[in-house]
Each structure stands twice: as C-alpha cells, then as structure tokens.
C-alpha cells in the first residue's frame, strides 16, 4: 500500500514540476482546443467519414482570441478537407 502512495505522490510532484516551467498555456489555446475537438472526431469513425461540413460553435470560447479561432478552423480545413 505504501508503494501505491509513493507512486501517486511521485506522479503528482512530477506533474506539478512539469507545469511550472514558465510557459503560459493561454498562448496555445488554439492548439489545445484543436487537439481536444479532434479527439472527439476520432472517437467515432462515423463522425469523420464522408464529411462535407463541420460546424464548430465557438460562441462560448470566451478565452480565445480571433487568431486562435482561425487556427482551429484552419486545422479542421486541412485535416478533414472541408
């Protein structure tokens, strides 16, 4: 049981150390959202087969700048050819 606690503690400490490298995650929001949305598309082959259109409602993406929104749209245009 002690080993499990040590492993969990090690993982938590490792994650905290990795997250404190001085990078601002808000600079990469377009990329983060693109990866997240794309992972949903990959969950079901029926979602990503024979596509003509992809609708992404960005009305609640308050943190995103226009540059980030365009990055997301460009990602999907290039990857899915829509």
Buried (B, 14 or more C-beta within 10 A) or exposed (E): EEEEEEEEEEEEEEEEEEEEEEEEEEEBBBBBBBEEBBEEBEEEEEEBEEEEEBEEEEEEBEEBEEEBBEBBBEBBEEEBEE
